[in-house]
């Protein structure tokens, strides 16, 4: 069993706190993505599992065993970094088999396991090449192969696709997801890219920097669709989704921004100012004068199959995601915004927490 548990883990660098009160469990065989902006502690959490950083307090367990004080080589963990960290003078086969060579494995066993890893990653034709003769995606697959041959209990990925161009990122996402299907090990993947987070993992753990005023780093854990559809707080609501969720501030007793929204009875605990959230894809454009929130188009971002339409309203500028190819919104057009029924999210302005359903 290779479940991973963080128990009240904290990490500081001198007087600067990076992680505080981290409690999290990753089940055996689960693929979970740690996502968040720079400085939120996600990579530090990964490095503490690998033994590259020590915890300041708390405990980390793998398979029920505390790994405190264990050398990285004794944790049976393989880590794939943002940089490929390949040996330029070695062939692909030499790079993949290097961990086995260092472990003193027989040459025949090394060759067998290198071939198996190369077959999984479609690297067979490149085994005699050196890293300089490979593309960026091929080099990253070599780094994956070097991790595979160790047969670790846990795979750790620290932003492994950051150095690749857009097409290669998509291709390598598929490679890692296929790898996961063939090797049912526990995997933790760190990224700041929400697309990677939403498409790759069984679950997502959203991290926030301590400096943002939250009690801890971990904002919410769950399946991708759960976090998108029911964000626990404003941080998750804003971080997941592109374009970001529209937020309208409303004070107690103020009329709703959208004519179709009814808050009666008012949700329990909704005493002061609150924020009304609605995602760009949950707003429909209608002709001026139709029911809804009146506005005027300020900017249209044409992205081929869809448009991001920026609309100035009495409630502020809102973004509408339009996927109707027959609709041709244009700047300066007067429009009405109509939200999809049941698509609103409510947040307490003071705490940032979600209110009701």
N, C-alpha and C positions, 0 to 999 in steps of 0.2 A: 504494500500500500504506500502511496506517495502523496497523501493529502498534505497540504501546507497550512499551518496555522500561525497567524500573528496574534500574540497575546499581550495587549497593552504596550506595544512597542513604541519607543521614542528614540529619536536620533537628533543629536545636536552637534554642530561643528563650532567648538568654543562656546560662545554665548548665543550663537544663532541657532534657534530651533528649526528643524526641517520637517520632522515627523513627530506627531504627538498622539498618544492614545490610540494607536492603530490596532484594531481588532478585526480580523478577517480570516475566513476559512476558504481555501480552494480545495475542492473535492478531488479524490483520486481520478485521474483521467480527464479532468475538466480543462477546457481551454478558456482562460479568462484574460481579458484585456484591461490593463491599467491605462487610463487615459486622463489627460489633464494638461494645463498649460505649463510652460517652463517654470521650474522652481516649486512644483507642487509635491515633490518627494517620491514620484513614481519610480524613477530610475534608482534612487537611493534605496527604496524598498527592495528592488530587484537585486541590487548589489549586496544587500545584507543577507539575502537568501544564498547567494553564491559564495559568501565569505569574503568579499572584497571590501566590505565595510562591517564594522562591529556595531551592535546595538548599544545605545546609551543606557537604555533600561528596557525591561520587558523580555519576552522570549519568543523565539521562532522555532517551530517544530515541523519536521518532515517525517511523515509516517508515524506520528506520535512520539518521535524522539527529538529531544532538544538538540539543536545544532550549535549551541553556544560553545565556543572554544574549539570547535572542529576546524581543521584546515580545509581550505576549498577542495583539495583533492580527495578528502574523505566524505564529502557530502553527496556524491554521485549525482551531481548537477552539471549540465552543459549549458554554456551561455554563448549566444550569437550576438555580436556587437554591431554598432552602427558602422564602424570601420571593419573591413574584411579581415584585417590582421593576418594576412597570408605571408608565408615565407617566399620571397621573390625568386630565390635560387632553387627552390624545390618544384617538382612537377605537381600537377593536380593530385596524382596518386600519392606522392610524398606528403603533401599537405593534409590530405584526408586521413592518411594512416599514421600521422605523426603522434597523436595521443597514444595509439597502440604500441608504437615503437618505444615511446618513453616508459610505457608500462611493462616493457620487456616481453611482449607477445612474440611468438614464433613468426617467421617471415611468411610461412604458408597461411597462417591464420589472418595475418594482416592483409595479405593479398585478397583473400576470400571476402573479408568484411569490407574492404575498399571497393571491390567489385559490386557487392550487394548494395552499398550506399550509392555508388555511381549509377546503378540501374534504377534505383528509386528516383534519383534526381536527373536522369537523362544526361549523365556526364560521361558515359562510356567512351565516346569518340575523342574526349579531351584529356584523358588520363595522362598522356605523355607531354602535354603542353605545360607551359609555365604561366603564372598569373598575368604577366604582361601581355600574353597572347589571347586573353579572354575578355569578354565584355563585362560590364558591371554586374549584370544579372547572373552571368556564369560564375563570376568570382563569389557572389553571395551564395550561390548554390554549393560551391566548394566549402565555404564556411559552414553551411548547413550539414554537408557530408561529414565534416570533421566532428560535428556534434553527434551525428547519428551513430558513428562507429563506436562511441563510448557506451551505448545502450544505457543512458542515464534514466534515473527515476523522474527527473524534472528537466524540462527544456525551458530556458529563459531567453527571451528575445528583447534586446534593448534597442528600439527604433532601428531595426535592421534594414529598412527600405529608404531611409532618409536621404541617402546619397544617390538614389536612382531617379531617372527621369520619369515622367508621368506614365508612359506606356509600360516601362519596365516595372514600375510599382504595381500596376494592375496585374501583370504577368506573375510577379513574385508573390503577390497575395494569394493567387491561385495555387502556386507551388506549395506554399506553407499550409494552405487548407487541405490540399491533397496529401501532404506529408502527415498531417494530423489524422487523416482517415486511415493511413497505413500503419502509423505508429501511435497507438493509443496511450501515450504518456501524458502526464500532467504538464500543461504548458501555460506560461505566463508571458504575455506579449505587451510591451510598453510602447506607447505612441502618443503623440499630441494630435494625430490626425483622426478626426471623428469618423471619417469614412472607413478607415481601417477598423476602428473600434466597432462600428455598427455592423460591418459585413463579415468579420472574421471569427469572433468569439462566441462561445456558448453564453458567456456573461460578460458584463462590463462593470468595472469599479472606477467611479469617477473621483479623481483627487482634486483638491484645491490647495493653493498655497496658504500656509498658516498666517501670512501677513494680511490675508483678506478678511481676517477677523472671526473666522469660524473656530469652534472649539477643537476640532481635529481636521485631518486631511481628507478623510473618507466621507464623501458627500452622499453617495448612494451606490448600492450594489444590486444587480439584477440582470434579467435578460434584456437585450437591446431594445426590443419593442416596449417593454415595461417602462424603461427609463425615458424613452421618447414620448410615450403616451401619458405617463403619470410621473413627471419629474418631482422629486421630493422637495426641491427648493429652487430658488431663483438661479443659483449657480448652475445646476444641472439643466434647467430650462434654457438658459442662455447658451451653454456650451454645446449641447447636442442639437443639431439642426442647422441647415444652411439653405437660405438665409436664417438669421437668428429669429427666435420667437419675438413677435411684437408685444410690447408691454405698454399699457396705458394706466396712468396713476389716477385713482379715483378716491375722493375723500368720503367720509360717512355722510349720507344724505344726498350725495351728488347723483344726478341722473346718469344712468348707464351711457357709455359712449355709443353703443349700437342699439338702435330702436328695438331689435328683436330679442335683446337680452333681458331676462327678468330675474331679479334676485329677491324673490318673495316666497317663503320667509328668508330673511338674511341668514347665511350660514353662522352657526355658533362660533363665537370668538371673533367675529368680524366687527370690531368696535371702532377702530380708527381707520387710517388711510390704508388702502390695499392696492394691489396691482392686478390688473386684468390682463391675462396673456392669451394670445391666439397665434397659431403658427401661420406663416405666409400661405401655405397650401390650403388652409381652412377658411380663406376669405375669397369670395367671388366678386368679380367686377360686374356692375350693372350700370345701365344708363343713368345719367343725371336725373334726379327727381324720383327715382325708384326708392322703395323703403330701404333704410340702412343709414350708414354714416356718409355724409356728403364730403367730397374731396376733389382735388384737382391733381392730375398726374404731373409730377415734377421731372421724373427721369424714367426711362425704360432701358433695361439691360437685356439685349437680345442674345440668347445663348443657344441659338439653333432650334432645339426642340421645345424650349420654354423661354419665358420672359420673367425677369424680376422687375416689377412695376412699383416705383416709389410714389406714394400718394400723400400729398399734404392735406391734413384734416384739422378740425378743431381740437382733436385729441393728440396732435403731433403727427410726425411723419410715420406712416405705416408702409410695410412692404408686402406686396401680394405676388404670389408665385402663380403664373398663368401658364397652363400647359395645353390650352386650346389653340391649335395651329390656325384656326379660322378667325381668331380674335386678334386684331391688330391695334393694341393700345398705342397712343401717341402722346408725347409731352403736351401739356396745357389742356388736355381733354378733361371736362368735368365728368365725374363718375359718382356712383354710390357703392359703398363697400358692404357686402352682405356675408356675415359669418355663417359657416356651416352649423346647424343646430347641434348643441352638445359639445362644441369644440373648445369652449373656454376653459382657462386655467386661472385659479385665484391664488394669490400669494399675499401673506402679511408683509407689509412694507417694512415694519420694524425688525422682524426676525428673518425674513426671507423664506419662511416655511410655507409649504402648500396648505391651502385651506379647503377642507371638504373634498368632494369628488368632482 
